[in-house]
């Protein structure tokens, strides 16, 4: 699929955090072009704004996963959760392509000052929630923290069906979750790509097989779509699963491993293709509830640059290979 020139121009007229990915993945620009744009993430736009909001102790909003004082506030009674604390900010900055050197000293500051809201555990050791641990594994690798003990947590906590579930540690589930499993394999893949350590590859592939065996969409028991979240694409998706987010992961896997798309992705690909608007864009669905530092995408119902980037590169990858 060739990106329409008008859509491409619209995508390029964006924050450096998005623009460098458009240049690399859709516009076919040489590395010296998109890498120069990527370096601007540290000093311009979304990336620069979040850097300026960092606390002196290395955290954001005074907390690891939630802002300081959250549980004593009225905000704790509201839908969703705030997306302003340290873990969420690091996830955003890493995924936007910020050079880790721009956060020099952050890994050490968090080791000294940041504790999880769960049991007051030290930051880089993670806690019991697989989604939280997946973000921490990837961000620790990116910032150069020692996350070796956390890396060992993932194969030890896989469920019998191959994936992970955030509720398993509380004894509430013995079945894997689409959301938790995708977060786990994305975190492991980022760790693998950054460190070159492939010791978690078997665990990652086991989780990916869990998703592939269900064609990214269906219940193993009934064959029905697992939930409407599968087809509701949103950015930022934070922790939430969708067929589009899962396909973007499998594209990343194929690029890292030099592999072809698995045929079991075909049903999810068609869902993404059907969601594409006649003008070549994808529309934002309902953003996740909760306070943010600032908006990085459009309100519900409007064409989303982020979703259009991701949807276009996923279809381009699939169509080129198949």
BALOBA-1460 file (C-alpha; in Angstrom, 3 decimals):
// residues 322
<rec num="1" residu="x" x="0.000" y="0.000" z="0.000"/>
<rec num="2" residu="x" x="1.476" y="3.308" z="-1.063"/>
<rec num="3" residu="x" x="0.747" y="6.134" z="1.346"/>
<rec num="4" residu="x" x="-1.221" y="8.935" z="-0.282"/>
<rec num="5" residu="x" x="0.939" y="12.055" z="-0.625"/>
<rec num="6" residu="x" x="-1.607" y="14.144" z="1.281"/>
<rec num="7" residu="x" x="-1.685" y="11.658" z="4.152"/>
<rec num="8" residu="x" x="2.092" y="11.500" z="4.201"/>
<rec num="9" residu="x" x="2.391" y="15.286" z="4.343"/>
<rec num="10" residu="x" x="-0.162" y="15.345" z="7.165"/>
<rec num="11" residu="x" x="1.800" y="12.717" z="9.103"/>
<rec num="12" residu="x" x="5.064" y="14.561" z="8.604"/>
<rec num="13" residu="x" x="3.523" y="17.766" z="9.979"/>
<rec num="14" residu="x" x="3.835" y="16.431" z="13.505"/>
<rec num="15" residu="x" x="5.857" y="16.280" z="16.693"/>
<rec num="16" residu="x" x="9.398" y="14.877" z="16.301"/>
<rec num="17" residu="x" x="8.356" y="11.853" z="18.414"/>
<rec num="18" residu="x" x="6.016" y="10.806" z="15.623"/>
<rec num="19" residu="x" x="7.704" y="12.390" z="12.610"/>
<rec num="20" residu="x" x="10.940" y="10.389" z="12.800"/>
<rec num="21" residu="x" x="8.946" y="7.152" z="12.683"/>
<rec num="22" residu="x" x="7.002" y="8.376" z="9.655"/>
<rec num="23" residu="x" x="10.276" y="9.242" z="7.928"/>
<rec num="24" residu="x" x="11.757" y="5.833" z="8.716"/>
<rec num="25" residu="x" x="8.752" y="3.561" z="8.227"/>
<rec num="26" residu="x" x="6.645" y="5.261" z="5.545"/>
<rec num="27" residu="x" x="8.643" y="7.930" z="3.723"/>
<rec num="28" residu="x" x="11.724" y="5.777" z="3.118"/>
<rec num="29" residu="x" x="14.110" y="8.478" z="4.289"/>
<rec num="30" residu="x" x="17.769" y="7.480" z="4.796"/>
<rec num="31" residu="x" x="18.973" y="6.943" z="8.381"/>
<rec num="32" residu="x" x="20.734" y="10.299" z="8.580"/>
<rec num="33" residu="x" x="17.379" y="12.052" z="8.042"/>
<rec num="34" residu="x" x="15.167" y="10.193" z="10.493"/>
<rec num="35" residu="x" x="17.924" y="9.903" z="13.077"/>
<rec num="36" residu="x" x="18.356" y="13.688" z="13.014"/>
<rec num="37" residu="x" x="14.621" y="14.110" z="13.621"/>
<rec num="38" residu="x" x="14.748" y="11.528" z="16.399"/>
<rec num="39" residu="x" x="17.467" y="13.494" z="18.197"/>
<rec num="40" residu="x" x="15.078" y="16.451" z="18.329"/>
<rec num="41" residu="x" x="12.784" y="14.507" z="20.691"/>
<rec num="42" residu="x" x="15.083" y="15.522" z="23.560"/>
<rec num="43" residu="x" x="14.812" y="19.243" z="22.902"/>
<rec num="44" residu="x" x="11.464" y="19.827" z="21.179"/>
<rec num="45" residu="x" x="7.808" y="18.972" z="21.574"/>
<rec num="46" residu="x" x="6.408" y="16.144" z="23.654"/>
<rec num="47" residu="x" x="9.743" y="14.713" z="24.734"/>
<rec num="48" residu="x" x="11.171" y="18.026" z="25.888"/>
<rec num="49" residu="x" x="7.984" y="18.851" z="27.799"/>
<rec num="50" residu="x" x="8.073" y="15.590" z="29.737"/>
<rec num="51" residu="x" x="11.783" y="15.949" z="30.497"/>
<rec num="52" residu="x" x="11.118" y="19.356" z="32.036"/>
<rec num="53" residu="x" x="8.506" y="17.837" z="34.359"/>
<rec num="54" residu="x" x="10.931" y="15.389" z="35.989"/>
<rec num="55" residu="x" x="11.366" y="15.758" z="39.751"/>
<rec num="56" residu="x" x="14.789" y="16.312" z="41.288"/>
<rec num="57" residu="x" x="14.695" y="12.788" z="42.739"/>
<rec num="58" residu="x" x="14.360" y="11.269" z="39.254"/>
<rec num="59" residu="x" x="10.637" y="10.585" z="39.442"/>
<rec num="60" residu="x" x="7.625" y="12.187" z="37.811"/>
<rec num="61" residu="x" x="4.626" y="13.256" z="39.895"/>
<rec num="62" residu="x" x="6.393" y="11.966" z="42.990"/>
<rec num="63" residu="x" x="5.524" y="8.313" z="42.462"/>
<rec num="64" residu="x" x="6.430" y="5.054" z="40.738"/>
<rec num="65" residu="x" x="3.124" y="3.976" z="39.174"/>
<rec num="66" residu="x" x="0.737" y="6.502" z="40.736"/>
<rec num="67" residu="x" x="1.307" y="10.164" z="41.648"/>
<rec num="68" residu="x" x="2.241" y="10.891" z="45.235"/>
<rec num="69" residu="x" x="-0.834" y="11.097" z="47.451"/>
<rec num="70" residu="x" x="-3.101" y="9.529" z="44.826"/>
<rec num="71" residu="x" x="-4.824" y="7.031" z="47.107"/>
<rec num="72" residu="x" x="-5.772" y="9.736" z="49.618"/>
<rec num="73" residu="x" x="-7.180" y="12.032" z="46.939"/>
<rec num="74" residu="x" x="-10.595" y="12.425" z="45.346"/>
<rec num="75" residu="x" x="-8.967" y="11.466" z="42.057"/>
<rec num="76" residu="x" x="-8.731" y="7.859" z="43.287"/>
<rec num="77" residu="x" x="-12.529" y="7.665" z="43.082"/>
<rec num="78" residu="x" x="-12.632" y="8.786" z="39.444"/>
<rec num="79" residu="x" x="-12.652" y="6.425" z="36.459"/>
<rec num="80" residu="x" x="-9.305" y="5.292" z="35.134"/>
<rec num="81" residu="x" x="-6.046" y="6.362" z="36.690"/>
<rec num="82" residu="x" x="-3.550" y="9.184" z="36.224"/>
<rec num="83" residu="x" x="-0.909" y="8.582" z="33.548"/>
<rec num="84" residu="x" x="1.573" y="11.066" z="34.995"/>
<rec num="85" residu="x" x="3.810" y="9.009" z="37.295"/>
<rec num="86" residu="x" x="7.292" y="7.710" z="36.569"/>
<rec num="87" residu="x" x="6.560" y="4.382" z="34.914"/>
<rec num="88" residu="x" x="4.165" y="5.835" z="32.366"/>
<rec num="89" residu="x" x="6.448" y="8.747" z="31.513"/>
<rec num="90" residu="x" x="9.447" y="6.475" z="30.983"/>
<rec num="91" residu="x" x="7.356" y="4.223" z="28.753"/>
<rec num="92" residu="x" x="6.296" y="7.188" z="26.628"/>
<rec num="93" residu="x" x="9.777" y="8.673" z="26.334"/>
<rec num="94" residu="x" x="11.321" y="5.323" z="25.419"/>
<rec num="95" residu="x" x="8.684" y="4.576" z="22.802"/>
<rec num="96" residu="x" x="9.001" y="8.088" z="21.367"/>
<rec num="97" residu="x" x="12.668" y="7.378" z="20.704"/>
<rec num="98" residu="x" x="14.319" y="9.637" z="23.274"/>
<rec num="99" residu="x" x="18.048" y="8.998" z="23.593"/>
<rec num="100" residu="x" x="18.635" y="7.525" z="27.049"/>
<rec num="101" residu="x" x="21.583" y="9.875" z="27.475"/>
<rec num="102" residu="x" x="19.079" y="12.719" z="27.809"/>
<rec num="103" residu="x" x="18.031" y="11.155" z="31.135"/>
<rec num="104" residu="x" x="21.552" y="10.597" z="32.426"/>
<rec num="105" residu="x" x="21.511" y="9.766" z="36.115"/>
<rec num="106" residu="x" x="17.822" y="8.817" z="36.160"/>
<rec num="107" residu="x" x="18.460" y="5.092" z="36.657"/>
<rec num="108" residu="x" x="20.579" y="5.801" z="39.715"/>
<rec num="109" residu="x" x="18.132" y="8.328" z="41.139"/>
<rec num="110" residu="x" x="15.233" y="5.905" z="40.800"/>
<rec num="111" residu="x" x="17.252" y="3.131" z="42.426"/>
<rec num="112" residu="x" x="17.864" y="5.443" z="45.380"/>
<rec num="113" residu="x" x="14.523" y="7.219" z="45.653"/>
<rec num="114" residu="x" x="11.646" y="5.386" z="44.012"/>
<rec num="115" residu="x" x="9.631" y="2.580" z="45.605"/>
<rec num="116" residu="x" x="6.601" y="0.744" z="44.289"/>
<rec num="117" residu="x" x="3.253" y="1.466" z="45.858"/>
<rec num="118" residu="x" x="2.958" y="-2.306" z="46.273"/>
<rec num="119" residu="x" x="4.878" y="-3.390" z="49.396"/>
<rec num="120" residu="x" x="7.349" y="-0.489" z="49.082"/>
<rec num="121" residu="x" x="9.548" y="-2.604" z="46.796"/>
<rec num="122" residu="x" x="12.620" y="-1.041" z="45.109"/>
<rec num="123" residu="x" x="11.934" y="0.349" z="41.665"/>
<rec num="124" residu="x" x="14.249" y="-1.662" z="39.409"/>
<rec num="125" residu="x" x="13.295" y="-4.950" z="41.055"/>
<rec num="126" residu="x" x="9.738" y="-4.630" z="39.798"/>
<rec num="127" residu="x" x="6.702" y="-5.849" z="41.720"/>
<rec num="128" residu="x" x="4.042" y="-8.544" z="41.116"/>
<rec num="129" residu="x" x="2.071" y="-7.114" z="38.187"/>
<rec num="130" residu="x" x="3.304" y="-8.437" z="34.847"/>
<rec num="131" residu="x" x="2.342" y="-5.308" z="32.911"/>
<rec num="132" residu="x" x="4.191" y="-3.054" z="35.348"/>
<rec num="133" residu="x" x="7.170" y="-5.387" z="35.263"/>
<rec num="134" residu="x" x="7.217" y="-5.422" z="31.470"/>
<rec num="135" residu="x" x="7.452" y="-1.622" z="31.290"/>
<rec num="136" residu="x" x="10.133" y="-1.611" z="33.986"/>
<rec num="137" residu="x" x="12.172" y="-4.311" z="32.255"/>
<rec num="138" residu="x" x="12.216" y="-2.362" z="28.989"/>
<rec num="139" residu="x" x="12.847" y="1.038" z="30.578"/>
<rec num="140" residu="x" x="15.587" y="-0.370" z="32.812"/>
<rec num="141" residu="x" x="17.375" y="-1.869" z="29.828"/>
<rec num="142" residu="x" x="17.032" y="1.444" z="27.989"/>
<rec num="143" residu="x" x="18.461" y="3.486" z="30.885"/>
<rec num="144" residu="x" x="21.200" y="0.974" z="31.721"/>
<rec num="145" residu="x" x="19.801" y="-0.171" z="35.079"/>
<rec num="146" residu="x" x="20.463" y="-3.660" z="36.388"/>
<rec num="147" residu="x" x="17.207" y="-5.488" z="35.693"/>
<rec num="148" residu="x" x="18.667" y="-9.002" z="35.541"/>
<rec num="149" residu="x" x="16.634" y="-10.198" z="38.512"/>
<rec num="150" residu="x" x="13.490" y="-8.788" z="36.956"/>
<rec num="151" residu="x" x="14.297" y="-10.506" z="33.660"/>
<rec num="152" residu="x" x="14.313" y="-13.850" z="35.463"/>
<rec num="153" residu="x" x="10.806" y="-13.126" z="36.784"/>
<rec num="154" residu="x" x="9.103" y="-13.550" z="33.413"/>
<rec num="155" residu="x" x="9.746" y="-17.215" z="32.584"/>
<rec num="156" residu="x" x="9.073" y="-18.089" z="36.226"/>
<rec num="157" residu="x" x="5.610" y="-16.507" z="36.104"/>
<rec num="158" residu="x" x="4.292" y="-17.756" z="32.774"/>
<rec num="159" residu="x" x="1.021" y="-19.647" z="33.040"/>
<rec num="160" residu="x" x="0.415" y="-23.141" z="31.725"/>
<rec num="161" residu="x" x="-1.267" y="-21.900" z="28.532"/>
<rec num="162" residu="x" x="1.856" y="-19.943" z="27.577"/>
<rec num="163" residu="x" x="1.056" y="-16.349" z="28.448"/>
<rec num="164" residu="x" x="0.690" y="-14.111" z="31.486"/>
<rec num="165" residu="x" x="-2.109" y="-12.524" z="33.493"/>
<rec num="166" residu="x" x="-1.822" y="-9.559" z="35.875"/>
<rec num="167" residu="x" x="-4.451" y="-11.166" z="38.094"/>
<rec num="168" residu="x" x="-2.607" y="-14.463" z="38.465"/>
<rec num="169" residu="x" x="-0.405" y="-13.266" z="41.329"/>
<rec num="170" residu="x" x="-3.482" y="-12.658" z="43.463"/>
<rec num="171" residu="x" x="-4.782" y="-16.125" z="42.655"/>
<rec num="172" residu="x" x="-7.683" y="-14.716" z="40.654"/>
<rec num="173" residu="x" x="-6.879" y="-16.411" z="37.355"/>
<rec num="174" residu="x" x="-5.023" y="-19.388" z="35.915"/>
<rec num="175" residu="x" x="-5.661" y="-18.349" z="32.319"/>
<rec num="176" residu="x" x="-3.581" y="-15.877" z="30.367"/>
<rec num="177" residu="x" x="-4.848" y="-12.451" z="29.368"/>
<rec num="178" residu="x" x="-4.507" y="-10.867" z="25.934"/>
<rec num="179" residu="x" x="-3.634" y="-7.536" z="27.573"/>
<rec num="180" residu="x" x="-1.042" y="-8.928" z="29.990"/>
<rec num="181" residu="x" x="0.560" y="-11.245" z="27.461"/>
<rec num="182" residu="x" x="1.017" y="-8.536" z="24.844"/>
<rec num="183" residu="x" x="2.542" y="-6.205" z="27.412"/>
<rec num="184" residu="x" x="4.896" y="-8.964" z="28.549"/>
<rec num="185" residu="x" x="6.144" y="-9.894" z="25.093"/>
<rec num="186" residu="x" x="6.564" y="-6.252" z="24.091"/>
<rec num="187" residu="x" x="8.638" y="-5.576" z="27.185"/>
<rec num="188" residu="x" x="10.755" y="-8.662" z="26.612"/>
<rec num="189" residu="x" x="11.288" y="-7.782" z="22.949"/>
<rec num="190" residu="x" x="12.436" y="-4.276" z="23.880"/>
<rec num="191" residu="x" x="14.821" y="-5.742" z="26.480"/>
<rec num="192" residu="x" x="16.166" y="-8.196" z="23.901"/>
<rec num="193" residu="x" x="16.648" y="-5.528" z="21.244"/>
<rec num="194" residu="x" x="18.355" y="-3.077" z="23.596"/>
<rec num="195" residu="x" x="20.644" y="-5.501" z="25.436"/>
<rec num="196" residu="x" x="21.231" y="-8.179" z="22.803"/>
<rec num="197" residu="x" x="20.406" y="-10.764" z="25.475"/>
<rec num="198" residu="x" x="18.194" y="-13.491" z="23.982"/>
<rec num="199" residu="x" x="17.803" y="-15.457" z="27.217"/>
<rec num="200" residu="x" x="14.099" y="-14.634" z="27.377"/>
<rec num="201" residu="x" x="13.387" y="-15.484" z="23.758"/>
<rec num="202" residu="x" x="11.747" y="-18.830" z="24.501"/>
<rec num="203" residu="x" x="9.433" y="-17.208" z="27.046"/>
<rec num="204" residu="x" x="8.604" y="-14.426" z="24.597"/>
<rec num="205" residu="x" x="7.857" y="-16.855" z="21.805"/>
<rec num="206" residu="x" x="5.661" y="-18.887" z="24.124"/>
<rec num="207" residu="x" x="3.587" y="-15.806" z="24.866"/>
<rec num="208" residu="x" x="3.429" y="-14.925" z="21.188"/>
<rec num="209" residu="x" x="2.235" y="-18.442" z="20.400"/>
<rec num="210" residu="x" x="-0.572" y="-17.984" z="22.929"/>
<rec num="211" residu="x" x="-1.755" y="-14.956" z="20.921"/>
<rec num="212" residu="x" x="-1.140" y="-16.536" z="17.523"/>
<rec num="213" residu="x" x="-3.052" y="-19.687" z="18.429"/>
<rec num="214" residu="x" x="-6.051" y="-17.389" z="18.949"/>
<rec num="215" residu="x" x="-5.329" y="-15.392" z="15.777"/>
<rec num="216" residu="x" x="-4.889" y="-12.333" z="18.049"/>
<rec num="217" residu="x" x="-8.662" y="-12.102" z="18.412"/>
<rec num="218" residu="x" x="-10.566" y="-15.201" z="19.450"/>
<rec num="219" residu="x" x="-11.364" y="-17.195" z="22.555"/>
<rec num="220" residu="x" x="-9.932" y="-20.703" z="22.502"/>
<rec num="221" residu="x" x="-13.114" y="-22.056" z="24.102"/>
<rec num="222" residu="x" x="-15.809" y="-20.598" z="21.836"/>
<rec num="223" residu="x" x="-14.048" y="-19.040" z="18.857"/>
<rec num="224" residu="x" x="-15.764" y="-15.724" z="19.583"/>
<rec num="225" residu="x" x="-13.936" y="-12.403" z="19.548"/>
<rec num="226" residu="x" x="-12.484" y="-12.007" z="23.033"/>
<rec num="227" residu="x" x="-13.863" y="-8.481" z="23.503"/>
<rec num="228" residu="x" x="-14.682" y="-5.258" z="21.691"/>
<rec num="229" residu="x" x="-11.330" y="-3.846" z="22.810"/>
<rec num="230" residu="x" x="-9.767" y="-5.950" z="20.046"/>
<rec num="231" residu="x" x="-11.223" y="-3.720" z="17.337"/>
<rec num="232" residu="x" x="-11.239" y="-0.378" z="19.184"/>
<rec num="233" residu="x" x="-7.940" y="1.285" z="18.353"/>
<rec num="234" residu="x" x="-6.798" y="4.074" z="20.637"/>
<rec num="235" residu="x" x="-3.632" y="6.091" z="21.168"/>
<rec num="236" residu="x" x="-2.036" y="6.180" z="23.649"/>
<rec num="237" residu="x" x="-3.151" y="2.608" z="24.348"/>
<rec num="238" residu="x" x="-1.173" y="2.473" z="27.642"/>
<rec num="239" residu="x" x="-1.813" y="-1.110" z="28.800"/>
<rec num="240" residu="x" x="-4.784" y="-1.913" z="26.586"/>
<rec num="241" residu="x" x="-4.780" y="-4.646" z="23.970"/>
<rec num="242" residu="x" x="-5.981" y="-4.261" z="20.395"/>
<rec num="243" residu="x" x="-5.438" y="-6.177" z="17.194"/>
<rec num="244" residu="x" x="-3.508" y="-3.179" z="15.864"/>
<rec num="245" residu="x" x="-1.157" y="-3.015" z="18.860"/>
<rec num="246" residu="x" x="-0.550" y="-6.767" z="18.638"/>
<rec num="247" residu="x" x="0.189" y="-6.610" z="14.910"/>
<rec num="248" residu="x" x="2.644" y="-3.780" z="15.477"/>
<rec num="249" residu="x" x="4.461" y="-6.061" z="17.927"/>
<rec num="250" residu="x" x="4.613" y="-8.937" z="15.447"/>
<rec num="251" residu="x" x="5.966" y="-6.537" z="12.839"/>
<rec num="252" residu="x" x="8.720" y="-5.573" z="15.299"/>
<rec num="253" residu="x" x="9.478" y="-9.263" z="15.875"/>
<rec num="254" residu="x" x="9.749" y="-9.936" z="12.149"/>
<rec num="255" residu="x" x="12.105" y="-6.984" z="11.654"/>
<rec num="256" residu="x" x="14.340" y="-8.117" z="14.517"/>
<rec num="257" residu="x" x="14.404" y="-11.782" z="13.555"/>
<rec num="258" residu="x" x="14.224" y="-11.444" z="9.770"/>
<rec num="259" residu="x" x="11.100" y="-13.606" z="9.643"/>
<rec num="260" residu="x" x="7.964" y="-13.553" z="7.514"/>
<rec num="261" residu="x" x="4.501" y="-12.759" z="8.921"/>
<rec num="262" residu="x" x="2.719" y="-15.723" z="10.459"/>
<rec num="263" residu="x" x="-0.388" y="-16.640" z="8.380"/>
<rec num="264" residu="x" x="-2.451" y="-16.691" z="11.575"/>
<rec num="265" residu="x" x="-2.287" y="-12.888" z="11.621"/>
<rec num="266" residu="x" x="-4.550" y="-12.660" z="8.570"/>
<rec num="267" residu="x" x="-7.864" y="-12.171" z="10.403"/>
<rec num="268" residu="x" x="-6.445" y="-9.341" z="12.518"/>
<rec num="269" residu="x" x="-4.940" y="-7.730" z="9.420"/>
<rec num="270" residu="x" x="-8.371" y="-7.588" z="7.829"/>
<rec num="271" residu="x" x="-9.815" y="-5.904" z="10.926"/>
<rec num="272" residu="x" x="-7.134" y="-3.209" z="10.628"/>
<rec num="273" residu="x" x="-7.731" y="-2.867" z="6.899"/>
<rec num="274" residu="x" x="-11.485" y="-2.484" z="7.374"/>
<rec num="275" residu="x" x="-10.939" y="0.274" z="9.949"/>
<rec num="276" residu="x" x="-8.976" y="2.352" z="7.466"/>
<rec num="277" residu="x" x="-11.008" y="5.345" z="6.292"/>
<rec num="278" residu="x" x="-11.455" y="6.170" z="2.590"/>
<rec num="279" residu="x" x="-8.928" y="8.997" z="2.973"/>
<rec num="280" residu="x" x="-6.264" y="6.589" z="4.285"/>
<rec num="281" residu="x" x="-6.491" y="7.504" z="7.973"/>
<rec num="282" residu="x" x="-7.601" y="5.694" z="11.128"/>
<rec num="283" residu="x" x="-9.926" y="7.309" z="13.650"/>
<rec num="284" residu="x" x="-9.339" y="7.667" z="17.357"/>
<rec num="285" residu="x" x="-11.744" y="5.738" z="19.583"/>
<rec num="286" residu="x" x="-12.414" y="6.552" z="23.248"/>
<rec num="287" residu="x" x="-9.201" y="7.671" z="24.985"/>
<rec num="288" residu="x" x="-8.453" y="5.905" z="28.246"/>
<rec num="289" residu="x" x="-9.793" y="7.796" z="31.245"/>
<rec num="290" residu="x" x="-7.331" y="9.522" z="33.552"/>
<rec num="291" residu="x" x="-5.232" y="12.635" z="33.967"/>
<rec num="292" residu="x" x="-2.306" y="13.224" z="31.614"/>
<rec num="293" residu="x" x="0.431" y="15.843" z="31.540"/>
<rec num="294" residu="x" x="-0.839" y="16.959" z="28.130"/>
<rec num="295" residu="x" x="-2.596" y="15.539" z="25.069"/>
<rec num="296" residu="x" x="-0.494" y="13.769" z="22.454"/>
<rec num="297" residu="x" x="-3.344" y="12.768" z="20.148"/>
<rec num="298" residu="x" x="-6.807" y="13.832" z="19.054"/>
<rec num="299" residu="x" x="-10.227" y="13.409" z="20.691"/>
<rec num="300" residu="x" x="-12.542" y="10.526" z="19.862"/>
<rec num="301" residu="x" x="-13.795" y="10.347" z="16.287"/>
<rec num="302" residu="x" x="-11.015" y="12.416" z="14.726"/>
<rec num="303" residu="x" x="-8.272" y="11.121" z="12.405"/>
<rec num="304" residu="x" x="-5.285" y="10.081" z="14.504"/>
<rec num="305" residu="x" x="-1.769" y="10.580" z="13.198"/>
<rec num="306" residu="x" x="-0.417" y="7.966" z="15.603"/>
<rec num="307" residu="x" x="-2.953" y="5.307" z="14.637"/>
<rec num="308" residu="x" x="-2.489" y="6.137" z="10.963"/>
<rec num="309" residu="x" x="1.279" y="5.677" z="11.266"/>
<rec num="310" residu="x" x="0.857" y="2.326" z="13.016"/>
<rec num="311" residu="x" x="-1.947" y="1.070" z="10.787"/>
<rec num="312" residu="x" x="-0.140" y="2.036" z="7.597"/>
<rec num="313" residu="x" x="3.176" y="0.455" z="8.543"/>
<rec num="314" residu="x" x="1.453" y="-2.756" z="9.647"/>
<rec num="315" residu="x" x="-0.413" y="-3.098" z="6.351"/>
<rec num="316" residu="x" x="2.665" y="-2.136" z="4.334"/>
<rec num="317" residu="x" x="4.668" y="-4.838" z="6.114"/>
<rec num="318" residu="x" x="2.004" y="-7.510" z="5.612"/>
<rec num="319" residu="x" x="1.272" y="-6.623" z="1.983"/>
<rec num="320" residu="x" x="4.950" y="-6.480" z="1.024"/>
<rec num="321" residu="x" x="5.587" y="-9.914" z="2.531"/>
<rec num="322" residu="x" x="2.456" y="-11.691" z="1.334"/>
